[in-house]
Amino acid sequence: MSVVDDWDTAAQAAEQRGDLHKAIELVGSVAECYSRDPYLHNAHLWHLDLLARAGRLDELASLGESDVHARRRLDRALRDMDRDT
């Protein structure tokens, strides 16, 4: 098993047991916006999704100052919150 598989497997397990903060830590450690490696770019998108699902919108907003993906995920999270209220 490679190092990539290790963090990925551990992050998926954390997410499945509801430990989003651990999953965020694991995925965030390798996530790269606009990486040439599609696996690392996908980790970036996964990281943003985990932040939103964990309610860590301040972090998304901070990232969104320079990251279009974070801005889009934050916007979606805020829209979803409006629908739920």
Contacts in CASP RR format, 6 or more apart in sequence:
PFRMAT RR
TARGET T0000
AUTHOR 0000-0000-0000
METHOD contacts of the structure
MODEL  1
MSVVDDWDTAAQAAEQRGDLHKAIELVGSVAECYSRDPYLHNAHLWHLDL
LARAGRLDELASLGESDVHARRRLDRALRDMDRDT
1 9 0 8 1.000
4 30 0 8 1.000
4 39 0 8 1.000
7 26 0 8 1.000
7 27 0 8 1.000
7 29 0 8 1.000
7 30 0 8 1.000
10 26 0 8 1.000
11 22 0 8 1.000
11 23 0 8 1.000
11 26 0 8 1.000
11 27 0 8 1.000
11 46 0 8 1.000
12 23 0 8 1.000
14 20 0 8 1.000
14 22 0 8 1.000
14 23 0 8 1.000
14 26 0 8 1.000
15 23 0 8 1.000
15 50 0 8 1.000
20 50 0 8 1.000
20 53 0 8 1.000
20 54 0 8 1.000
21 54 0 8 1.000
23 50 0 8 1.000
24 47 0 8 1.000
24 50 0 8 1.000
24 51 0 8 1.000
24 54 0 8 1.000
24 56 0 8 1.000
27 43 0 8 1.000
27 46 0 8 1.000
27 47 0 8 1.000
27 50 0 8 1.000
28 43 0 8 1.000
28 44 0 8 1.000
28 47 0 8 1.000
30 40 0 8 1.000
30 43 0 8 1.000
31 40 0 8 1.000
31 43 0 8 1.000
31 44 0 8 1.000
31 46 0 8 1.000
31 47 0 8 1.000
32 40 0 8 1.000
32 41 0 8 1.000
32 43 0 8 1.000
32 44 0 8 1.000
33 41 0 8 1.000
33 44 0 8 1.000
33 67 0 8 1.000
33 69 0 8 1.000
34 41 0 8 1.000
35 41 0 8 1.000
35 44 0 8 1.000
44 69 0 8 1.000
45 69 0 8 1.000
45 73 0 8 1.000
48 60 0 8 1.000
48 63 0 8 1.000
48 69 0 8 1.000
48 70 0 8 1.000
48 73 0 8 1.000
49 73 0 8 1.000
51 57 0 8 1.000
51 59 0 8 1.000
51 60 0 8 1.000
51 63 0 8 1.000
51 73 0 8 1.000
52 60 0 8 1.000
52 73 0 8 1.000
52 74 0 8 1.000
52 76 0 8 1.000
52 77 0 8 1.000
55 77 0 8 1.000
57 74 0 8 1.000
57 77 0 8 1.000
57 78 0 8 1.000
60 70 0 8 1.000
60 73 0 8 1.000
60 74 0 8 1.000
60 77 0 8 1.000
61 70 0 8 1.000
61 74 0 8 1.000
63 70 0 8 1.000
64 70 0 8 1.000
64 71 0 8 1.000
64 74 0 8 1.000
END
